[in-house]
Amino acid sequence: MKQRTEANTIGRDDQLVVFEEPSAPVPDHEGGYTDDWTPLTPAFWYVRVRPATVRDQESVIAGTVVTHLTVLIHGRYHPGVTTKTRMTFKGKFYQVTSVVNVDGRDTEMDLTADLQG
């Protein structure tokens, strides 16, 4: 996934999100387990979130149309973000589906994410 971003766009990253990672399953006292989430360090991160268009989906996923892709995220690089990461934005949960370290320099990242539930 190579998205085209303008140089020095990080100053426009004004949307606060929370990044979390799955923690060990917790017993639910009924014989099963529930999933729990642990905030990344740091958990709060400023990014730019925009809805994914059909055109974005086609180019981001290298020609394969994926209809469930919901948002594209750009921001400063966060070393803890992976495809196991959950992002909370405006009270909704998104599962990160791809992570790109822009230019491989650990300064900026591009993410895709799906709305959960």
ZIZI-V166333 format. One record per backbone hydrogen bond with DSSP energy under -0.5 kcal/mol. CO is the residue of the C=O (numbers start at 1). NH is the residue of the N-H. E is the energy in kcal/mol with one decimal. If there is no record, write none. Layout:
co: {CO CO}
nh: {NH NH}
e: {E E}
This chain:
co: {1 3 6 9 10 12 14 15 17 18 19 20 21 26 32 34 36 38 40 43 45 45 46 47 48 50 53 54 55 56 57 58 59 61 63 64 65 66 70 71 72 73 74 75 78 82 85 86 87 87 88 89 92 93 94 94 95 98 100 100 101 102 107 108 109 110 111 112 112 113 113 114}
nh: {3 5 9 12 13 14 16 47 45 88 40 86 38 34 28 26 23 21 42 19 17 47 76 15 74 72 57 58 59 60 61 63 62 64 65 66 67 69 52 113 50 111 48 109 81 85 96 20 89 94 18 92 89 116 87 96 114 112 102 110 104 105 77 102 75 100 73 97 98 70 71 95}
e: {-0.6 -0.7 -0.7 -2.0 -2.2 -1.6 -0.6 -2.5 -2.2 -2.6 -2.4 -2.8 -3.0 -2.8 -2.1 -2.7 -2.6 -3.0 -0.6 -2.3 -2.5 -0.5 -0.6 -2.4 -2.1 -2.9 -2.3 -2.1 -2.3 -3.5 -1.8 -3.0 -1.1 -1.6 -0.6 -0.6 -0.5 -0.9 -2.3 -1.9 -2.3 -2.9 -2.7 -2.8 -1.5 -1.5 -2.4 -2.6 -0.5 -2.8 -1.7 -1.7 -2.5 -2.9 -3.2 -0.6 -2.3 -1.6 -1.1 -2.1 -2.4 -1.3 -1.5 -1.4 -1.9 -2.5 -2.5 -2.8 -1.3 -1.7 -2.1 -2.7}
